[in-house]
């Protein structure tokens, strides 16, 4: 296997904002900060009941992925991650890391991929290593691996001791997320050496799908000469009410009853792009039976199922003549 290797040492400090100092071979120093999630930013929702978009349409090329990959750590444990454990992350909130589990890759004839080390050289083996080349027609290409992907873990299935009734299968997994070139290469080649097929959990860099939103205010709420139409860009997966307010849209409608869920006048009227929103819940559907274009913004998700497109809506409905 031909291997392209670029050596950069990586220093990780665990703090409120994670800082990574890359020591280049020319002794230049650059500090990178992993981008924390903003309050108006959520991971795209992809479920299987309506208008599912193929997430691969948001893939990025190798150069973009290489520029965006970084490593992050967090001080406190949550439902997804342990504290103090490095994980692959994006430098920009315009991109996100998607998990693609259990891609089966045959070792017969070679895996057909090349690796690029973006950061490494530490004594503890931490680093950033990605796939730089996937050979056409090779085993990695057949499994669906793309240039720019990072390998999160490697799993093999082995036959255990034979019982009286069946052969037991033992699953062994090795984590290689945020490992340097040598650690990743060793796992691919030697974990374990006689396994014909390995199952790779892949981390893939993708751009966030976005929604272009046109918001119309009642003219009566705008001063003379002020445009009552505002243009916004939202991320797929955002809550509509929170996204509007975080971008400066004022929901002020004394003529409307308060929403039972959020306690404010959060009603909006959708004139374009209704298919880009999540389906109404049963309670909302009953309440809006006579007003099918009206949504409770506090219960509305834009870019449902990772869709992109355009939405037009009105706010503060009671103030329109």
C-alpha positions in Angstrom: 0.0 0.0 0.0 1.4 3.4 -0.9 1.2 5.8 2.0 1.4 9.6 1.9 2.4 10.9 5.3 2.6 14.5 6.4 4.1 15.0 9.9 2.8 17.7 12.1 2.9 17.6 15.9 -0.4 18.2 17.8 -0.7 19.6 21.3 -4.1 19.5 23.0 -5.2 21.5 25.9 -8.6 20.9 27.6 -10.3 24.2 28.5 -13.6 25.9 28.1 -12.7 26.6 24.5 -10.4 23.8 23.1 -7.1 25.1 21.7 -4.9 23.1 19.4 -1.3 24.3 18.7 0.1 22.8 15.5 3.9 22.7 15.3 4.9 22.7 11.6 8.2 21.5 10.4 9.3 25.1 9.6 8.7 25.9 13.3 5.7 28.2 12.7 3.0 28.1 15.3 -0.7 28.4 14.6 -3.4 28.1 17.3 -6.8 26.7 16.2 -9.9 26.9 18.2 -12.7 24.4 17.8 -15.9 26.1 17.1 -18.4 25.7 20.0 -22.0 25.0 19.1 -24.1 28.2 19.0 -27.4 28.4 20.7 -29.1 28.6 17.3 -27.3 25.6 15.8 -28.4 22.0 15.9 -27.5 18.9 14.0 -29.6 18.2 10.9 -32.5 15.8 11.5 -32.7 12.8 9.2 -35.5 10.4 9.8 -37.2 8.0 7.5 -40.9 8.9 7.3 -41.0 11.8 4.7 -38.9 13.6 2.1 -35.6 11.9 3.1 -32.6 13.6 1.5 -29.5 11.5 0.6 -26.9 13.0 3.0 -24.2 12.4 0.5 -25.3 15.4 -1.5 -23.7 17.5 1.3 -20.3 15.8 1.0 -17.2 17.9 0.6 -14.0 17.3 -1.4 -10.7 16.2 0.0 -9.2 19.7 0.2 -12.2 21.1 2.1 -12.3 18.2 4.5 -8.6 18.5 5.2 -9.0 22.2 6.0 -12.0 21.6 8.3 -10.9 18.6 10.3 -9.8 19.3 13.9 -10.0 17.5 17.2 -12.0 18.5 20.3 -12.3 17.5 23.9 -14.9 18.4 26.5 -14.5 18.9 30.2 -17.7 17.3 31.3 -19.3 14.0 30.2 -22.6 14.1 28.4 -24.9 11.5 26.8 -22.7 11.3 23.6 -19.1 11.7 24.9 -16.8 11.0 27.8 -14.9 13.9 29.3 -11.3 14.4 28.3 -11.5 12.1 25.2 -10.4 13.6 21.9 -12.9 13.3 19.0 -13.0 14.4 15.4 -14.7 17.7 15.0 -15.2 20.5 12.5 -13.5 23.9 12.7 -16.6 25.7 11.3 -20.3 25.6 12.2 -20.9 25.6 8.4 -19.8 21.9 8.4 -20.6 18.9 10.6 -19.2 15.5 11.2 -21.5 12.6 10.3 -21.2 9.1 11.7 -21.4 6.2 9.1 -21.2 2.9 11.0 -20.0 -0.6 10.1 -18.8 -0.3 6.5 -17.5 -3.8 5.6 -14.1 -3.7 3.8 -12.4 -6.8 2.5 -8.6 -7.1 3.0 -8.3 -9.5 0.1 -6.0 -7.9 -2.4 -5.5 -4.9 -0.2 -7.9 -2.3 1.1 -7.4 0.2 -1.8 -6.9 3.4 0.2 -4.1 5.8 1.2 -3.9 7.7 4.4 -2.8 11.3 5.1 -1.7 12.4 8.6 -2.8 16.0 9.2 -1.5 16.1 12.8 0.6 13.7 14.9 4.0 13.1 16.3 2.9 13.0 20.0 4.2 10.4 22.4 0.6 9.4 23.3 -0.4 8.6 19.7 -3.0 11.4 19.4 -3.4 12.9 16.0 -5.6 13.5 13.0 -5.4 11.0 10.1 -7.8 10.9 7.1 -8.2 8.9 3.9 -6.5 10.8 1.1 -7.0 8.4 -1.8 -9.6 5.7 -2.5 -8.6 3.6 -5.5 -11.3 3.1 -8.1 -12.7 -0.4 -8.0 -10.8 -1.2 -4.8 -12.3 -2.7 -1.6 -12.6 0.7 0.2 -14.4 2.2 -2.8 -16.8 -0.8 -2.9 -17.6 -0.2 0.8 -18.4 3.5 0.2 -15.4 5.1 1.7 -14.5 8.6 0.3 -11.4 10.7 0.2 -11.5 13.1 3.2 -13.2 10.5 5.5 -11.7 9.7 8.9 -11.8 6.3 10.5 -13.4 6.2 14.0 -13.1 2.6 14.9 -12.2 -0.8 13.5 -14.2 -4.0 14.3 -13.5 -7.6 13.4 -15.6 -10.7 14.0 -13.8 -13.9 15.0 -14.9 -17.4 15.7 -14.9 -18.2 19.4 -14.8 -21.6 21.1 -17.2 -24.1 19.7 -20.0 -24.9 22.1 -22.2 -28.0 22.0 -24.8 -26.2 19.9 -23.1 -23.4 17.9 -20.0 -21.5 17.0 -19.8 -18.3 19.0 -18.7 -15.1 17.3 -16.5 -12.7 19.2 -16.6 -9.1 18.2 -13.4 -7.1 18.8 -13.3 -3.3 18.3 -10.4 -0.9 18.4 -10.9 2.8 18.6 -8.7 4.9 16.2 -10.6 8.2 16.3 -8.0 11.0 16.7 -5.1 8.7 16.3 -1.9 9.4 14.4 -0.8 7.8 11.2 1.2 4.9 12.8 -1.7 4.0 15.2 -4.3 4.0 12.4 -2.1 2.1 10.0 -1.2 -0.5 12.6 -4.9 -1.1 13.4 -5.8 -1.5 9.7 -3.0 -3.8 8.9 -2.7 -5.9 12.1 -6.0 -5.9 14.0 -6.0 -8.8 13.9 -3.8 -9.9 11.1 -5.8 -12.8 9.9 -9.3 -11.2 9.6 -10.5 -11.2 6.0 -13.0 -8.4 6.5 -12.9 -5.4 8.8 -15.9 -3.2 9.7 -15.0 0.5 9.8 -17.0 3.2 11.6 -16.4 6.3 9.4 -16.5 10.0 10.3 -17.4 12.1 7.3 -17.2 15.9 6.9 -20.3 17.4 5.4 -21.6 20.9 4.9 -24.7 21.9 6.7 -27.8 22.1 4.6 -29.2 25.6 4.8 -32.6 27.3 4.4 -33.1 30.7 2.9 -36.0 32.4 4.8 -37.9 35.5 3.8 -39.6 37.1 6.8 -42.4 39.7 6.3 -43.3 42.1 9.1 -46.6 43.9 9.2 -46.0 47.3 7.6 -47.6 48.9 10.6 -44.7 47.7 12.8 -42.1 49.3 10.6 -41.0 53.0 10.7 -41.4 55.0 7.5 -38.8 54.0 5.0 -37.9 50.8 6.7 -38.2 47.6 4.7 -40.7 45.2 6.3 -39.1 42.2 4.6 -36.0 40.5 6.1 -33.8 37.9 4.5 -32.3 35.2 6.8 -30.2 32.0 6.4 -31.0 29.2 8.8 -29.5 25.7 9.3 -31.4 22.6 8.7 -32.6 21.2 12.0 -33.1 24.5 13.7 -36.2 25.4 15.8 -37.9 28.1 13.9 -38.9 30.3 16.8 -35.4 30.2 18.4 -33.7 30.8 15.0 -35.9 33.8 14.2 -35.3 35.4 17.6 -31.6 34.7 17.6 -31.3 36.6 14.3 -33.2 39.6 15.6 -36.8 38.9 14.5 -39.2 40.4 17.1 -42.3 38.4 17.8 -44.7 41.0 19.1 -48.3 40.4 18.4 -50.7 41.8 21.1 -53.7 40.8 19.0 -53.0 37.1 19.1 -53.6 34.6 22.0 -50.5 33.3 23.7 -49.2 29.9 22.6 -50.0 27.2 25.2 -46.5 25.6 24.7 -44.1 28.6 24.9 -46.3 31.4 26.3 -45.8 33.9 23.6 -47.4 34.9 20.3 -45.3 32.6 18.2 -47.7 32.0 15.3 -46.3 32.3 11.8 -48.0 32.0 8.4 -46.1 30.0 5.7 -46.7 31.0 2.1 -43.7 29.1 0.6 -41.7 26.0 1.6 -44.2 24.3 3.9 -42.7 20.9 2.7 -39.4 21.9 4.3 -40.9 21.9 7.8 -41.6 19.0 10.1 -45.2 17.6 10.2 -47.6 19.1 12.7 -48.2 17.2 15.9 -51.7 16.1 16.6 -52.5 19.0 18.9 -51.1 21.6 16.5 -52.9 20.0 13.6 -56.2 20.3 15.4 -55.6 23.9 16.5 -54.7 24.9 12.9 -57.5 23.0 11.1 -59.1 26.2 9.9 -55.7 27.9 9.3 -53.6 25.2 7.5 -50.8 27.7 6.5 -50.2 28.8 10.1 -47.6 27.1 12.3 -46.5 27.4 15.9 -43.0 28.4 15.4 -41.9 27.0 18.8 -43.0 23.5 17.5 -41.5 23.9 14.0 -38.2 22.6 12.6 -36.8 24.0 9.4 -35.0 21.9 6.8 -36.7 18.7 8.0 -34.9 15.5 7.0 -31.9 17.6 5.9 -33.7 19.4 3.1 -32.5 22.7 1.6 -34.7 25.3 0.0 -36.6 28.5 0.5 -39.3 29.5 2.9 -41.4 32.6 3.0 -43.4 33.5 6.1 -45.2 36.3 8.0 -44.8 37.1 11.7 -47.1 39.0 14.1 -50.1 38.0 12.1 -52.7 40.0 14.1 -51.0 43.2 13.1 -51.6 42.7 9.3 -54.6 44.7 8.0 
